[in-house]
Amino acid sequence: MVAQPLNSGSGPASSTADLVNQAASQISVLVRDELALASAEMVGKAKRAGVGAGLFSGAATLALYGVALLLALAVVLLDLLWPLWLALLVVCLVVFVAAAVAALAGKRQIAAVPPPVPTEALAGAEADVRTVKDAVREGRR
């Protein structure tokens, strides 16, 4: 955004009403630009997250098939030593314990994730607010 000079009225000095109107229009443009920046930042983050989630789900599906085959192999090997029902029971219990450990670790990881906030846009908006406050203070002197 290019700042317009405050003294752009028809005469040598703009009236207070003209200055207030110019300030209001500039603030309106500034707010729209900051909202557009925040929106663009969040869209970019969401696209990257979507691609990552798709790749992760594909990998998880393939890993699920691999784990199922390993579990079947474990049952077959334990069936050589124990009755089939006992081999299935032991493998089932091991799987449920592993699931509980993974669920607790996942819950801990999700709790540590910061909220998705457009940090760059917020920093820009805070800088704009500081600039306006400084300009107002300078104008009062």
N, C-alpha and C positions, 0 to 999 in steps of 0.2 A: 504494500500500500504506500502510495506517495502522499506525504503530508501536504495539505494545501495551506498556503499562507493565511494567517488569520485576518490580515488586512486586505481582503480582496473585494471589498464593497465598491460601490460606484464613486464614493467620495474619498478624500484623503484618509479618513478614519472611519471604520465601521461602527455602527451603533451597537449597543449592548445586545439588543435583540438579534442582530445579524451574527454576532459572535456566539451567542447561545445556540442559534440554529446551526451554525457551522460545527460547533462542538458536538451537538446532538447527532448530526449526520455522520461525523467522523467516528464517534463512539459506536454508532449503529454498524458502520462498515467494519470497524475493528472487531466487534462481537461476532459478526457474520464470518469474517475471515478466521477468527480463532475457532469457531465451531466447525468450519470446513476443515481446518487443520486437524482438529481432534478426530473428526470423522474419517479423514484419510489415514491417519495413524492407526486407528482401530481396525479399519478394513485391511490394512497391510498385515497387522498382527493376526487377525482372524484367518486370513488366507494361509499364512505360514503354519498356523496351528492346525488348520484343516488338512493340509497336505501331510503334515507330520502324523496326525491322528489316523489318516487313511493308510499310510505306510505301516504304522504301528499295528493297526488292526489286521492287516494282511500277514505280518510277521507272527502275530499272536495266533492266528488261525493255523498257520503251518506248524508252529510250535505245539499247538494242541494235538494235532495229528501225530507228531513225533512222540509226545508224552504218552498218548494212548497206546502207541506201539511198544514203548518201553514198559508200560504197566502190564500189557499182555505178556511180554517176555518175562517179567518178574513173576507173574502168576504161573506161567509154564515151568519156570525153573523151580519155584517153591513147590509145585505139584510133584516134582521128582522126589522131594523129601517128606512132604506132609500130604494129608488128604486135600482134595481140591477145595472144599469149603473153607478149610483153615487158611490155605494160601490166598484165597480171595478176600477173606476177612482181614488178614494182616496187611495186604496191599491196600485195601480200602481204608483202613485206619491210618496208614502212613499218608495216604493222599489227603484225608481230612485234616490231619495235623499240619501238613504243608500248606493247605488252603487257609487255615486259621492264621498261621504265621505270616503268609503273604497279605492277608486282609489287614492285619494289624500294622504291618509295614506300610501298606498303601494308605491307610488312614492317617498315619503319622506324616507321610509325604504330602498328602492333600492339605493337611492342616498348616503346613509350612509354606504353602504357595501364597504369594501376595496377590491382592485383588487386581484385576486387569484395569489399570488406570492409564489414560493417555498422558504420560509424564511430560513429553515434549510440549504438548499443547498447554498443559497446566503451567509449565515453567514460562512459556511465552505469555500467557495471560497474566501471571503474577508480575512479570517484568512490565507489561503494559500498565497494570494497576499502579505499580511503583512510579512509572513515568508520569502518569496522569496526576498522582498525588504530589510528586515533586513539582510539576508544572503549576498546579494550583497553589502550592506554597510559594513558589517564585512569583506568581501573579499577585499575591497578596502583599508582597513586600514593596 
